[in-house]
Amino acid sequence: MALLCRNSGTMHKNLRLLYVTTETKAQASDLGKKIIEADLAACVNIIPGMESIYKWNNVIEEASETILLVKTHISKVQPVTRFILENHSYDCPCIISLNIAEDEGNPEYLQWLFEESAER
């Protein structure tokens, strides 16, 4: 298990939430299962039915999409990103990494998330 750094009594786990959009629920499910099987994340969540409005090649587009949330450790953000880029149907998929606040939320869940996703 990776070493925990201590700073002012706070353990820094460096957890991340990746926000990814996919064309379909099936694609999100396929990517999510493969990410978990490859030990690149502790957990994924799939949220179907999102509506997106965006500009692509100077044309305003509207599309139904599915959100894939990937919960992982900072050490796996780049490998997960590469995996998604290699296996996604979009030319330029949305992959955004967000910090997970470590002093908020359920500490037991955050510990589980760290233990399941940190480099071993």
Stockholm file with secondary structure:
# STOCKHOLM 1.0

chainA/1-120         MALLCRNSGTMHKNLRLLYVTTETKAQASDLGKKIIEADLAACVNIIPGMESIYKWNNVIEEASETILLVKTHISKVQPVTRFILENHSYDCPCIISLNIAEDEGNPEYLQWLFEESAER
#=GR chainA/1-120 SS CCCCEEETTEEECCEEEEEEEESCHHHHHHHHHHHHHTTSCSEEEEEEEEEEEEEETTEEEEEEEEEEEEEEEGGGHHHHHHHHHHHCSSSSCCEEEEECCTTSSCHHHHHHHHHHHSCC
#=GC SS_cons         CCCCEEETTEEECCEEEEEEEESCHHHHHHHHHHHHHTTSCSEEEEEEEEEEEEEETTEEEEEEEEEEEEEEEGGGHHHHHHHHHHHCSSSSCCEEEEECCTTSSCHHHHHHHHHHHSCC
//
